[in-house]
Amino acid sequence: MMASMLKACRIFFMLALTMGITGMNGMAQEADSIIKIYVNLPQKELVDTLNAVGNELLFKKPTEARILFKKASAIAGELNYKQGNARALKSEAVSYDLQGNSNEAIKLYLKALKIAEETNDSLGVAKIKNNIGIAYKNLNDFRSARKFYAESILVKKKLKDAKGVAYGYNNIGELYKAEKDRDKAVHYFKRANHILDSIHDVPGITVTLSNLADVYLDQKEYSLTIQNCLRVIEIEKKEQDYFNLSLSYLLIARAYIEVDKLKEAHAHVLEAERLSKQIGALRLYYQSLKIKARILTKAGEFNLLPSLYDEILNLHDSLDQVNRAEVTAKIQSIYESREKEILIENLQRESLLNQTVIDSQNEKGLYGVIVIVLLLVLLLSFYFFSKSMSRKNQILKSEIIKHDKAKEQAEVANRAKSDFLANVSHEIRTPLNGVIGFSDLLGRTKLDAMQHKYITVLNKSAHSLLDIVNDILDFSKIEDGKLKLEMERTDVFEMSNQLIGSLKPYAEEKGLALLLSIFPTTPQFILADAIRLRQVLTNLLGNAVKFTEKGEIELSIEPVGVIREEQIVLRFTVRDTGIGIDLKNQLKIFEAFAQVDISNTKRFGGTGLGLTISNKLLALMKSKLSVKSELGRGSVFMFEVTFQIGLPS
């Protein structure tokens, strides 16, 4: 007993010494220097100390911590010290997970799990399986994550670890929530909350209640959302957890909006706005402004919207810059961490080689001399070879510098273009929103027939101009690679009917028939970016209406192949009886700002970006537009996309 206490005190002292040294040097103490401090400790104690020091560094400097864990694991493996080895492997896995390398983390977790099972360390087994579940969740492999969470819960039940079981249920609930299986998510969140309530675990209670509130909002159970949020808010106020309190205010505000309690929604949004400013949470402040805009729109207070939208757009630009800086910093951190690992591995190999040479010299002097002579020959050969290569390297380096400068200039020009487009579009959109809003309000007042006609033309013109600005912005975002697809469960039937319904008045105004044909074998639900898919189809149907004077337009959707049981290829076809396109111009229409005939621009309007944007959006979906057309007979546009089949709710 006394020996264990002395050992613990000694490790504590060493930890304090290490943290003092690293603290004075701004945490700049390299991992190999730390290892040298403890190199004279007994081997088992050295393993425990390296693990303890590594865990102190883990969340601040994961790369340096990982080197300590690798050293601890290597020593523990030689000693057959299984507990120390398992701890080192698990911590090394965490360091990879922190830097986004979950695949490498899982390999190490599985090694640690095998040792924990061999040593009958039940608590260690439960924790490692839970960590493996988290790593699989990070990789979006929800099935594997659920398997390891469930196995962890079974072990914790045997250990009578009620808190661990509850947190496991919450983890499974979050998986179902991510998969949009809300009923199962609610079931597991309730189980977790019941246990945490019984043991009075306040942090856990707030997490499960917040998750429940979020799911209830998706299920349109607004009263339950409000009920859970009020309880969470009460707890977070006592705990002074201002970040999560701001999130809860925004969640309850969204629920109040849905039940038309705009006064209560506004009060909670103002609280979220105040707290997010106080703690410097820029993203939360941005979310609060967006919800505030929803409240003002629903309340009909249009006069306050232009200035608010201006602030939202400016804040959106700031967040874009912050996000780009964070991504760049993360990539740089991972790159530098890998460089450090390679450097230290090379030094260790060199050190091992030198030690081997010295040992050989001690055992066989003559053999050692021969080895040294050979090494000298190799070194001289390497010297002359490196000298001959240095000239080539200098030339190559100068070419790389030129290339880097050219690349940097191109990036600066591209950023300037993007910033210019964003700023100009914002400057245009802010007054345009005011024109649209006020012309809409003016149209609802008492006007004579001529005045009503003028205000309708004004409103339509403003909408057309806004569409052009949005087209240019979308084109710019796609060109810069900033536009990403956001997959969600989409009802094919509902989306297509809404599309036809929105364009039907324009078609009927021209005396056109607008048809919808969906093959019976088409699945109702798919996983797709509904907004971008709708944008492509709206563009194709809008063009068909615009360029067709008589006859009909048809949108057809049919399955053309099943890749696997859960994936399907759908073909979307838009057919019209319009003016048609001759063969020589059928490729030209996909070029930016291009139209078949310049007179079409004067007659029909438009920027010539619609089909270009549609084709680029389809490229993100790994598809492209094709066209069959005959001049004076009409056109057929089609594309095929592979979708994940979505489950019905």
N, C-alpha and C positions, 0 to 999 in steps of 0.2 A: 504493500500500500504506500509506504513512504517513498519507495523507488519510483512509483508512478507519479506521485506528487512532485518529486524532484525533476522528473523528466518533463512534466507539463510546465513547471516554472522555467525550466531551461529553454523550452521552445518559445514560451511567452517572451522571455528576455531577448532571445534572438530575433523574434518578430518585431519587438519594439526597436531594437537596434537597426534592423533593416529598414523599417518604415521611417525611422529618423534620418537615415542616410539618404534614402530615396526622396524623402520630403524636402531635405535641404537642397537637393540638386534638381528640384522640380520634377520628380519621378523619372529622371533621366538615367538612373542606374541600370546598366545593361544586365540581362539575365545571366550571362556567363560570369560577370563580376559577382553577382549575388551567390552563385554556386560556389565560387572560390572562398567566400566567407565561411561556409559551413563544411568545406571539404574534409576537415579533420574530425568531424563528428562520427560516432559509431554509425554503421551503415543503415540500420533500421531507423535510428533517430534522424538520420539525414533524409530518408524518404519522407517521414512524417513532417519534418521541418520544411522541406521543399514543397510539399503539398499545402501546408499551412500558409507559407509565404506566397505561393502561387494564387491561392484563393483570395488573399488580400489584394493582389494586383489584378485579379481576373476581370472585373468590370471596368477598370480604368485603362489597363494595358494588356488586352487579351493575348497579343502575340508573345510578349515577354513571359507572361504567365504560362503559356503553352509550352515554352522551352523548358521551364522548371518542371512541369508535369511529365514531359517526355523523359527528362533525366531521372525523375523519381520512379517512373514506370520501368525504365531500363534497369535501375539498381534493384528495385523490388523483384523484377523477374529473375535476376541472377541469384537473389537471396531466397527465392520462392516465398517471398513475403506477400501473400495473396491479398490481404485486406488493404495494404498500402498500394498495391498495384491497381486494385479495383477503384480506389479513391482517385488515383492519378488519372486513370483512363476516363473515368466519368467527368472529372474536371476538365480534362483536355477536350472531351466532346463538347462540353458547354462552351469552351472558348471558340470552337468552330461555329457552333450554333449562333453565338453572339455576332459573328461576322458574316452570317448568311450562308454558310457552307453546311447545310443540314445533312447532305449525303455523307460527307466525311464524319459528321457528328454521329450518325446512326451506326456506322461501322465500329466506332470506338465504344459507343453505348453497348452494343451487342457483345463485344469482348469483355467489358466490365460486368455485364449481366451474367455471362458464363461463369466468371470467377465468383460472383456473389452467390450464385446457385450452388456452386461446389462447396462453398464455406458455410452454407445454410444461413446466410445473412438475409433474413426475410424482409426486414425494413429496407435494406439496400436494394433488394430485388424490386420492391414496390416503387421506390423512388426512381430507379433507373427505367422501369417500364413506363412510368408516367412521363419521364423526360423523352423517351423514344416516341411516345404519343405526340408530344409537343413538336418534336422534329418532323414527324410525318405530317402534322397539321400545317407546318410552315411550307411543306412541299405540296400542299393541297391534296395529299393522299388520305382522304378522310376515312376510308375503309380500314386501312392499316392503323391509323391513329386511334380509331374506336376500339380495335382489337386490343391494343396495348393498354389503353385507358381501362378497359373492362378487366383485363388480367391484373392490373395494379390495384383496382378496387377489391377484387377477390382476396388478394394478399392482405390488404389493409383491414378487411372485415375479420380475417382470422386473427390479426393483431389487435382487434378492437380499437382501431384508430378512427373514431367517428369523424373527426375533422378532415382527415385524409380522404375518407369515403365521400364526404359531402363535396369536397373540392373536385374529386373525380367525377361525380355526377354532373357538376357544373361544367366541367371540361367536355363531357359527352353532349350536354345540352348545347354548348357553343358550336360543336360540330354539326348537329342537326339544324341549328339556326343558320349556319353558313350554307347548308344544303337546301334551305327554304322549307324544311320539314318542320313546320311550326308547332304542330300538335305534340310531336315527340320532344321537341325542345322544351315546351312548357312542362311536360311531364317530368323531365330530368331536373329542370330548374326548381320545380316545386319540391321534389325529393331532397335536393341539396338544401333548399331554404328551411325545410322542416327540421332537418338535423342541426343546421347552424343556429336556428332559433333556440333549440333545446339546450345547446351548449353555450349560448350567448356570445358567438363569434361575430363581433360587429363588422370587421372588414368583409368577411364572407357574406354576411347578410346583405350588405349594400350591393355587392357584385351580383348576387343572384336576383335580388329585387330589380336592379337596373336591367338585367338581361330579360327578366319577365316583362317589364314595362315596354322594352323595345319590341319584343315579339308580339305583345298585345296590340301595339300600335300597328304593326304589319297586318294583324288579323282584324283590324278596325274595331277592336274592343276598347274603345276610348276611355270608358269609365274605369276599367281595370288598369289601364295605363296611368291615368291620373292618380288613382288610389295608391299604386305602388310607388310612383314618383314622389308623392307627398311624404310617404314614410322614409324614402331614401333621403330626401331633402332635409328632413328633420334630423336624421343621423349625421349627415355630412356637415350640417351647420355646427353641431356639437363637436365634431371631430376637426372642424376648420379645414376640411379638405376642399379648398376652393376650386381646384381644377375640375374634379368630378362633380362638384356642386353646380358649376357652370353647365356641364353636360346635362345634368338632371333638369336644370331650368329650361334648357332648349328642348329637351324631350317632352316635358309637360306642356310647353308652349305649343308644340306641334299638335298635341292631342286636343288642347283647348281650341285651336283653329278649326279642327275637324268638326267640333260640336258647336261652332259659332259663338264661343265665349271669347270674343276678341279682346275685351278689356283685361281678362285674366291672362290671356296669352301675351298681350303687350307688356303687362307688369312683370312677368317672368323673363321675357326677352330682355327688358331693360336691366334686370338683375344680372343676367348672364353677360350682357354687354359691359356692365360696370366691373364685374369680377374679372372678366377676361382682360380688360384694360389694366386692372390692378396687378394681375400676376404676369402680364406681358405675353399672354397666349394669343398670338396673331391669328391662328387658324380658327380658334373659338370665336374671336371677335368677328371674323369674316362670316362664319356660320350664323351668328346672331343677327348681323345686318341683313343677310339673305332672308331669314325668317321674318324679320321686321318688315321687309318689303312685301312679303306675302300678306302680312296682317293689314298693311296700309292699302294694298290692292283690293283685298276682300272688303275692307271698310269703305272703299270708294274715295280715299283721300289722295287723289292723283296729283294734287299740287305739291305734295311732299316727295313724290317719287323721283323726279329728275336728279335732284341733288344727292339723294340716297343711292341711286344707281351709279352716279358718278363716283361716289366714295367706294362702292362695291367693286367697280371695274378697276379703279386705281389699286385697291387692296389685292385684287386678283393678280395684277401684274407683280406686285411686291411678293406675293406668295409663290408665284412662278419662279422668281429669281432665287428665293430662299430654297425652294425645292431643288432647283438646278445646282445650287451651291452644296446642299446636303448630299445629293447623289454623287457629285464630283469628289467631295471629301471622303465619302464612304469608299468609292472606287480607289482613290489614292491610298487610303488607309490599308485596304486589302492588298494592293500592289506592293506597298512598302513592307507590310508584314511578311509577305511571301519572300521578298528580297532578303529581309533579315534572317528568315528561317534558312534560306539557301546558304547565306554567308556563314551562319553559325555551323550548319551541317558540314560545309567545306572545311572550316577551321577544325572541327572535331575529327574529320577524316584525316586531315593533315597531321594533327596531334597524335592520332593513333598510329599513323605510318611512321612518324618520327620515333615513337616509343618502341615500335616493332624493330626498327633499325638499331636502336640502342641496346635492346635485349639481345638481338642477334650478335652484336659486337661483344657483349659480355660473355656469351656462350662460346662463340668461335671467332677469335680475333682476326684470323686471316680472312674468313668469310666476310666479316664486317668490313675489312679494308676493301675487298673486292666490291661489296655493295656500295661503299662510299665512292669508289672510283667510277662505278657505273652511274651513280647518281650525278657525279660531277660531269661526266660525259653527256648525260641527258640534259643537265642544266645548261651546259655550254651550247648543245644543239638547240635547245629551246631558246636560248638568248639570241643566237644568230637568226633563227627562224622568226622570232618575234621582231627583230630589228628589220628584217626584210619585209615583214608584214606591216610594220608601223607606217611606212610610206603610203601603202594602200589604204590603211586605216585613216590616215590624215585626209586623203582625197575623199574617202567615203564619208568621213565626219563632216567635211565642208559641204558635201552634197546634201547630207541629212539636215544640216543647219539651214541651207537654202530652202529645202523642202518644208521644214518646220515654219520658217518665216512666211513662206507663201501660204501655207495652211492657216497660220494665225491670221494673216491679212484677209483670207477668204472668210474665216469664221467671224472676224470683226465686221466685215461687210455684210455678211448674212445676218448677224445680230442687229446691225443698224437697220437693215431692211425690215426685219421682224418687228423691232421696236417702233419704226416709223409707221408700219401698217397698223400695229396695235394702237398707237397713240392717235393716229388720224381717224381710225375707225371708232375709237371711243369718243373723240371730239365730235364726230358726225352722229354717232348713235345717241348721245345724250340729248341734243336738241330734237333729234328725230322722235325719240320716245315722248318728248313733250308735245311735239306736233301731233303724233298719233293719239296720245291720251286726250289732249284738249279738243282735237277735231272730233273724236268719238263722243266726248261730253257735249260739245256744241251740237252734234247731230241729233242728240236726244232732246234738245230744247225746241221751242215752237219756232218753226221756220216755214217760209213759203216754198213752193215747189222748186223755184229757180235756186234759192239759197241752199235747199237740201241737196240739189244736184251738184252745186259747186263744192259743198263740204264733203260729199261722197267721193268726188274726183280727187280732192285734196288728200283724203284719208287713204285712198287706193294708191295714189302716187307716193305717199310717204312709206306705205308698206312695201311697194316695189323697190324704192330706194334702199330700205332696210334689208330686203332680200339680197340686193346686189352687194351691199357692204358685208353681209354675212357670208355670201359666196366667196368673196375675196379673202375674208379672214380664214374660212375653212381651207381654201386652197393654200394659203400661206402656212397654216398649221401642218397640213399634210406634207408640204414640201420640206418643212423643218423637222419632220418626224415627231411632232409633239402630240399628234392625235392618236389616242389609244382606244381600242374597242373595250366596252364594258358589257360582259355577257350577263344576261338575266333571263328568267323564265318568260317566254313570249307566247301569247295565244295567236296562232296564225290566222284563225278564222276572224277573231275580233279585230286584229290589225288590218286585214285586207278589207273587211267591211267598212271600217272607219275611213280608210283611204278612198274607197269608192264614194262613200257618203260625202266626204269633204269636197270632192271634185265634181260631183253630180250637178250642182247648180250651174257651174261654168259650162258643162257639157250640154245641159238642157237649154241654156241660153243660146247655144249655137245650133240646137236641134239635133244633137248627136246622141246615140245610144251608148251608154257606158255599162259594160257587162263584166261579170266576175264569174270565173270558172275554177272551182277547187276540186281536184280529183278525190274520190271517196277514200282512197288509201292514204291520203295526206294526214300525218299526225297533227293533233290539235295544238300540242305544246312542244316548243323547241327552246334550246338555250341559244340566244342570239343577242347582238346589240340592236335592240328594237329601234332605237332612235336613228341609227345610221342605215339600217335596212329600210326603214320607212322613208328616209331621205332619198335613197336611190330610187325606190319605186315611185315616190311623189314626183321626182324629176322626170322619170320616163313617162308617167301618165300625164303630167303637166305639159310636156312637149307634144304628146300625142293630141291632146285637146287643142293646144295652140296651133299646130300645123295641119289640123283636119277640118275641112269645111263642111263635109257631109258624110253620112255613113255611120260607122260604129267604131268603138274602141273596146278592147277586151284585155283584162288581166287574167292570166291563167297560172295556176300553181299545181305542179304535179311531181310526185316522187319518181326518180329515174334510177335509183339504185340504193341498196342497203349495204354499207361497208361492214358494220358489225351489228349485233343485236340492238345496241344503244345509239347507233349513228345512222343518219340517212342523208341522201343527196336530193335536194329539192331544186327543180327548174322553175324559174319565174319568167314568164313571157308576156310582153306588152305588144299587142297587135293593133294597128290602126289602118284606116282607109284614106290617109292624108295625101300630102303632095309628093311623098316619096323622095328618095335620094339616088342619084345616078351612081354607077359603080366607081367612077374615078374619084368621087368625093366621100366615099364611105369610110375611108381611113382618116380623112381630114377632120371630120366632125369630133374626133376624140382629142384633137389638139387644143391646148389652152387658148381662150379668146378667139377661137376660130368658128366661123359659120360657113355653110355651103355657099351662100350668096350674100354679098354685103347688103343687098336690098332687103333681105330677111330681117336684118337688125333694125332697119327703119320701120318695116311693116309690123314685125312681131315683138321687137324689143329683146332684152336679155344681154348677158355679158359674154356668152360663148364659153362659160366655165362649167355649166351644169353637167354635161357628159364627162368632162375631164375629172371633176370631183367625184362623180359616181364611179368611174372606172378606178380611181385611186382608192376609194373606200372599199370597193370590191377586192382590190389587190390585198388590202389588209385582211380580208376574209378568204384569201387564196383563191380568188375567182377573177373573171373579167367579162366585160360586155361583148356580145357578138351581134351583128346586124345583118338582116336580109331585107333588101328593099328594091323596088322597081319604080322608076320615075312616073308619077301620075297615078300609081296603083296602091301606094301605101308602104308601110314599113313594119318589120317585126324585130324588136329588141329582146334579147334573152341573156340569162346568166344562170349558172349552177353553183350552189354553195352546199358544203357539207356541214350539217348541224348535229349537235348532241340532242337526242330526243329527251324532252323535259317530262317529268312526271306530273299528272294532274294533282291539284291541291286536294 
